[in-house]
Amino acid sequence: MKRLLIPSLALFMAVGFLVGWNCSAHEEYTCRAMYVPFGEGSYVMVDQEQNHVFTVTMPKKIYGLSGEKITPDQLQKGNILAITGDGERLLTFPEQYPGVTKIRVVEEGAPQDADQYQHIVDRLYSEPDPSEPPSLRITYTTKLDVYPTKLAYCVFVTRGGYQWSWISDEATGEKQSDIACGPHILEWDQINEADLAETEQMKLLFSKQPDSVQVERWPENQKGNPSAESERVEVRQKDDSWFIDGEPGYIYGIYSTWADGNAEYALVTKLKK
């Protein structure tokens, strides 16, 4: 699966990073972009006029060169796409366009056409270490008093104990396993934080799609008290995405399983002042 590398710019050095909105939001907007896939299931689009790099939330309406309906995995390296949406963007790297409504292949292109963007791929991707359990990020939007609209954040979630196995020798299929045990989540010294002004939907982004996800939470004031009773949190799955509702003032424990093992993660939700 993919591993995204975040550039070491000041904007990304905090646990979460702030993003903004395009002034053209909520107006229909179409751009021409080249489809550049890499790794396993990863890709970027490169705008052919402004040359900026972005990803999209894939819409249901995706059409091939002849107008036939296709799926995202049928897009080909080098395809030139007409991408239509509301123009709203998250100023991450790459930028993210969540409001895309339609994609249409307008030129077939060729795989070698995308080679000019290899330097971009090199910044974003490296082969994952199979001995490492998947990482987890959470994205969400929340209000700030100084802005008239919500702002979007992305937070890397702290990983704790895990049990993981991987193939150590491709030729023989030999596998190795690793177990990392640790204290109860409420006894962890460091847990990454997310600032919320109110209850917000949070999207769980795993670097490898899990088979199952369970979430529980404790009031933040129970930190250091491993005997405190937890509360189960509803987890919603839509397509390949997982969602929870995050409320300020809690410690969230996230437990995920894969065919190769399991891992636990934790996040503190702070009330944004």
C-alpha positions in Angstrom: 0.0 0.0 0.0 1.0 3.6 -0.3 3.1 5.7 2.1 2.8 9.4 1.7 5.7 11.5 2.8 5.0 15.0 4.0 7.6 17.7 3.0 9.4 19.2 5.9 7.9 22.7 5.5 6.9 24.8 8.4 3.3 24.4 7.4 3.4 20.7 8.1 5.6 20.5 11.2 2.7 20.6 13.7 0.7 17.6 14.6 -2.2 19.0 12.5 -2.0 21.5 9.7 -4.4 24.3 8.8 -5.8 24.6 5.3 -7.9 27.2 3.6 -10.6 27.5 0.9 -10.6 28.6 -2.7 -12.5 31.8 -3.4 -14.3 30.0 -6.2 -16.0 27.5 -3.8 -19.6 26.7 -4.6 -19.3 27.8 -8.2 -19.0 25.1 -10.9 -15.3 24.8 -11.9 -13.7 22.6 -14.6 -10.0 22.0 -15.1 -7.9 19.8 -17.3 -5.4 17.6 -15.5 -3.2 14.6 -16.2 -3.7 11.4 -14.2 -0.4 10.2 -12.7 -0.7 7.0 -10.6 2.0 5.5 -8.5 2.6 2.8 -5.9 -0.5 0.7 -5.1 -3.7 2.7 -5.4 -2.1 6.1 -5.1 -2.2 8.9 -7.7 -2.0 12.7 -8.2 -3.6 14.9 -10.8 -1.5 17.7 -12.4 -3.4 20.7 -13.7 -2.3 21.3 -17.3 -2.7 25.1 -17.1 -1.6 26.1 -13.6 0.6 23.0 -13.1 -0.4 22.5 -9.5 -0.8 19.1 -8.0 -3.9 17.7 -6.3 -6.1 14.7 -5.5 -9.9 14.4 -5.5 -12.7 12.6 -3.8 -13.6 10.3 -6.7 -17.2 11.0 -7.9 -19.7 8.4 -9.1 -19.7 10.1 -12.5 -16.5 9.0 -14.3 -16.6 8.7 -18.0 -14.2 7.3 -20.6 -13.0 8.7 -23.9 -16.1 7.4 -25.7 -18.5 8.6 -23.0 -18.9 5.2 -21.4 -19.1 5.1 -17.6 -15.9 3.8 -16.0 -14.5 3.2 -12.4 -11.5 5.0 -10.9 -9.3 2.0 -11.4 -9.9 2.2 -15.2 -8.2 5.5 -15.4 -4.8 5.1 -17.2 -1.5 6.8 -16.6 -1.2 9.8 -18.9 -4.9 10.3 -19.4 -6.0 13.9 -19.7 -9.1 14.5 -17.7 -11.8 17.2 -17.5 -12.6 17.5 -13.8 -15.7 19.3 -12.7 -16.6 20.4 -9.2 -17.3 23.3 -6.9 -13.7 24.5 -7.0 -13.4 24.1 -3.2 -9.9 23.0 -2.2 -7.9 22.1 0.9 -4.5 23.7 0.8 -2.5 20.6 1.7 0.3 19.1 -0.4 -1.0 17.7 -2.6 -4.1 19.9 -2.6 -7.4 18.1 -2.1 -10.6 18.7 -4.0 -13.5 17.1 -2.1 -16.3 18.6 -4.1 -15.7 17.0 -7.5 -18.9 15.9 -9.2 -17.7 14.5 -12.6 -14.6 13.3 -14.3 -14.3 12.7 -18.1 -11.3 11.4 -20.1 -10.8 13.9 -22.9 -7.4 12.7 -24.2 -6.0 9.2 -23.9 -2.4 10.3 -23.6 0.4 7.8 -23.0 2.1 6.5 -19.9 5.4 8.2 -20.9 3.6 11.5 -21.0 3.5 11.3 -17.2 7.2 10.7 -16.8 7.8 14.5 -16.7 6.2 14.5 -13.2 8.4 11.8 -11.7 10.0 14.4 -9.4 6.6 15.0 -7.9 6.0 11.3 -7.3 9.5 11.0 -5.7 8.5 13.6 -3.1 5.3 11.8 -2.2 6.1 8.1 -2.3 8.5 5.6 -0.9 8.2 1.8 -0.7 6.5 1.0 2.6 8.3 -1.0 5.2 6.2 -4.2 5.5 7.4 -4.8 9.0 5.6 -1.6 10.2 1.9 -1.5 11.0 -0.2 1.0 9.1 -0.3 4.7 10.1 -3.5 6.6 10.7 -4.5 10.2 10.0 -7.8 11.9 10.7 -9.2 14.8 8.7 -12.0 17.1 9.8 -13.3 20.6 9.6 -14.1 23.0 12.5 -14.9 26.7 13.0 -12.5 29.4 14.1 -13.8 32.8 15.3 -11.5 34.7 13.1 -12.7 33.0 9.9 -16.3 33.2 8.4 -16.3 29.5 7.4 -14.9 26.3 8.6 -11.3 25.3 8.2 -10.0 21.8 7.5 -7.3 20.0 9.5 -5.4 16.8 9.2 -3.9 15.2 12.3 -1.5 12.2 12.6 -2.9 9.8 15.2 -0.5 8.3 17.8 0.0 4.6 17.4 0.6 2.3 20.4 0.7 -1.4 20.8 0.4 -3.8 17.9 0.8 -7.4 16.7 2.0 -7.6 13.1 3.3 -10.2 10.7 4.9 -9.8 7.3 6.7 -11.7 4.6 10.4 -11.4 5.1 11.5 -13.5 2.2 9.5 -13.2 -1.0 11.2 -16.2 -2.6 10.3 -18.7 0.1 7.2 -16.9 1.5 8.8 -17.0 5.0 7.0 -14.7 7.5 8.1 -12.9 10.6 6.0 -11.5 13.4 6.4 -8.7 15.9 4.5 -7.8 19.1 4.7 -4.4 20.8 3.0 -4.3 24.1 2.5 -1.1 26.1 0.5 0.5 28.9 -3.2 1.3 28.7 -4.1 4.3 26.5 -4.9 6.4 29.5 -1.4 5.9 30.7 0.4 7.0 27.5 2.8 9.9 28.0 2.2 11.6 24.6 -1.0 11.6 22.5 -1.5 13.8 19.5 -4.3 16.3 19.8 -7.1 17.7 17.6 -8.7 21.1 18.3 -12.5 21.1 17.8 -15.0 24.0 18.3 -17.9 21.6 18.4 -18.8 18.0 17.5 -17.4 17.3 14.0 -17.3 14.3 11.7 -13.9 12.8 11.5 -12.6 10.7 8.6 -10.1 7.9 9.5 -7.4 7.6 6.8 -5.3 4.4 7.2 -2.2 3.8 5.1 -3.6 0.3 4.6 -7.3 -0.4 4.5 -8.3 -2.3 7.6 -10.8 -5.1 7.9 -12.5 -3.8 11.0 -12.4 -0.6 13.2 -13.7 -0.2 16.7 -13.5 3.0 18.7 -14.0 3.9 22.4 -13.5 7.1 24.4 -12.9 8.4 27.9 -13.4 11.9 29.3 -10.1 13.8 29.0 -9.9 14.2 32.8 -9.6 10.4 33.2 -6.0 10.5 31.8 -3.8 8.5 34.1 -6.8 6.4 35.3 -6.7 3.0 33.4 -9.6 1.7 35.4 -11.9 4.4 34.1 -15.0 3.1 32.2 -15.0 3.8 28.5 -17.9 4.6 26.1 -18.3 2.9 22.8 -18.2 5.3 19.7 -20.2 4.5 16.6 -18.0 3.9 13.6 -19.6 4.4 10.1 -18.2 2.9 7.0 -18.9 4.3 3.5 -17.3 2.6 0.6 -13.6 2.3 1.7 -13.8 5.1 4.2 -14.4 5.1 8.0 -16.0 7.9 10.0 -16.7 8.8 13.6 -18.1 11.9 15.3 -15.4 13.6 17.4 -16.5 15.7 20.4 -14.2 18.0 22.3 -12.8 16.9 25.7 -12.2 13.2 25.1 -9.5 10.6 24.6 -10.3 8.3 21.7 -9.0 4.8 21.4 -9.0 3.3 17.9 -8.5 -0.4 17.4 -8.0 -1.8 13.9 -7.5 -5.2 12.5 -6.0 -6.6 9.2 -5.2 -10.1 8.0 -1.6 -9.3 9.0 -2.4 -8.3 12.6 -3.9 -5.4 14.7 -2.9 -2.1 16.1 -4.2 0.5 18.5 -4.2 4.3 18.2 -5.2 7.3 20.3 -6.2 10.9 19.9 -7.1 13.7 22.3 -9.8 16.1 21.2 -9.3 19.6 22.8 -11.9 22.4 22.9 -10.7 25.1 20.5 -10.5 28.4 22.3 
